[in-house]
Each structure stands twice: as C-alpha cells, then as structure tokens.
C-alpha cells in the first residue's frame, strides 16, 4: 500500500496537473512516440488524431491522483481499463516505458515544481497502479489460455463469411486457421482484431462487440462503416478490402460489460451500431429459453440503418417470446408516421426514444437495464431511467473507444 506521505504529496500536485492538462498529455504522447515508435502499433492512432485518447489519459491521471486515498471508487474503471488493455495484449514492460515517459514529461513541464520528493512520490504511485493492472491482466490472460478453445495473445483467424446487415453495417465471421475450437464468451463482450491496412504505416488494433451467441466454432462481429469526410481506417478496410479467406489476428474475448444471469427481467437498450452487443445478449437469452421477461429497445435514424431486423422479428415473434411476454420497441428518428405493430411483439415509434411513454412495460422495480450506443444517447437514456426511479446499480452500459463516464 502507498504511505500516507506519498498520497499527500501526489494529491498536492493535482492543481499543477489540472493546470497543465492538454499540454501535459500532448507532450507525453509526442515524447513517447518519438522515443518508442513501436507503441504506435498498439495505440489507436485515429483516437490520437482526434484527441480522444489524450483526453482519456488526462482524466485517468487526474482521477487517480485525486482518489489515492480511496481507490475503491476507481475499482470499476480499473477493471474496464484492464479488460481493454488485455484486448491489446499489453505486456508488463510496456508499463515501464509509459511510466518512464510520464515522469520525464512531468520533469520537463513542471520544472522546479517537480522536486525529488514529488518525483519519488509519483514514481511510487505509478508503480503501485501499474502493478494492479499487470496482476489483473495476467489473470485475464491466464483465464483465456486455460479456457476450452482459449489462447493467449494473438491467434490467426480467416474470414469465412461477410454479409450486409443494414446501410452502414456488415457482419464478418471468422474461423480459426488451426481448425481448433474457440473459447466461449459472455454476451456483450468484444474481441480485439489486428489488421494492417495497406495505406497505413502502423498495425491497427480495434475492438468490436461480438454480435451473436457463443457456439465454440467461430466469432462474428458487425462493423459500421465510419465517417464520410474522415473515413474510419479499420472499419473501411474491413468493409472494402478484407476478402473471404483473408487472415487476421484476433485476441481473446474481453470486456466487463456483459449479460449476468439474474432472477429478474432484462431490458436491452441501444442506438445505432450499439445494438451489436444487444444482439448477442438477445440471441443467448433466446437460445437458452430464458423464462424471465425481456424488453428490447432500439433507436436509429430510419429502417435502412436498422441491423438484424429479420433476426429480431424471428426471436420476438416466436412462441417462446409470446409465452414469456418478451416485447420490443423501435424508434426511427426520420419516420414521421408511426406504423404500429408490424411484427408480433414489436412496436414501432417515431422521433426520440421516450421511456416514460412505455414505462408500464419496463419492469422498473426490478429489471436490469443494459445500454449501448453513442455517449450522448446513453446519457439521455440514463437520465430517463433515473427519473423513473431506476437505481443506478441496475443500469449497465458500454462505451466505444476510450472510456468515458456518463
């Protein structure tokens, strides 16, 4: 554990860190990539260019410094970051590199304010946090390796199927080149995919939610084509350039956002491509003939952007869904007229998702709510749920890219 003296010294520097903010993170990344360019094959360089990764780093540093005397409040954030790191296969020596450049950045920017005492305290605090991550990530790696069909690090997979799900989303199905089984995953988790787009200087690693139930043989992800003015490097490569039979490296499924079996109703809420983990959850619940009520809510611009429509209609229109009272509600922002119930169990609405209008069917007293989509949408939904007296511990959410709080 950290000494009280170390905690006090680090916390005393929080105002300096806050004052440096963007300058600190910009300097850190420029320094690190100049001295260790191999890390460009690990970090998402698109997030570097957009500033999202820099903001995430600053938020993490500041939050850690503020809460050194109460690390329990960071427990969920640490687990989420450890899961994400594992999907990049982050190794212990990389923490040493990051720690070195963090301290050097503080020295170069803070000048005389970085006394020997402050430098020693930050070094000790960083080492303490790094050990937490290294220990947890090693446990994740070991668990993946020990699982039936599991592995550690990278494993070669071949693309065996590719299909259009909506105007902007394609599903890609991969099978292992070694023909062995693949480990099961928890519905809602993601996996890392490593590719080398020909126009890019660096290897690119991205995480995509698994969009079907586990089957022990193959993995399916469903990818939205990102950007028109600024096309997504990896999403466009997967859409346009990856061909059947092409091989990629996949990293084992990870993620702390996943369905947990409970004796309570389940409400799945998504917008846009945020429906991919919900598709995995719904398929799993359907396959297992879960007896608890399930409510499926989704929002998108128009029917052309709504992925998995046939699959959704099949599951919610089934006899099992009818017997268990499973229901679905879809909101189309650009549809001016409400079409009503076109598929048994599915009600179609227009404009923005309004939970109060269907509150009687949401099992507000005991349901668990899983939410995924753009951050503004999730914040919008969370506030609606809180206003309907849903306790925060029953609201579970997933954020794409660098972690953000709602």
Secondary structure, DSSP 8 states (H G I E B T S, - for coil): ---HHHHHHHHHTHHHHHHHHHHHHHHHHHHHHHH-GGGGGTS-HHHHHHTHHHHHHHHHHHHHHHTTT-GGGGHHHHHHHHHHHHTTT--HHHHHHHHHHHHHHHHHHHGGGS-HHHHHHHHHHHHHHHHHHHHHHHHHHHHHHHSTT--SSEEEEEEEEEEE-SSSEEEEEEEETT--------TT-EEEEEE--TT-SS-EEEEEEB-S---SSEEEEEEE---STT--HHHHHHHHT--TT-EEEEEEEE-S------SS-EEEEEEGGGHHHHHHHHHHHHHTT--S-EEEEEEESSGGG-TTHHHHHHHHTSHHHHHHT-EEEEEETT--S--EEEETTEEEEESS--SGGGGGGS-TTT-EEEEES-HHHHHHHHHHHHHTT--GGGEEEE-SSS----
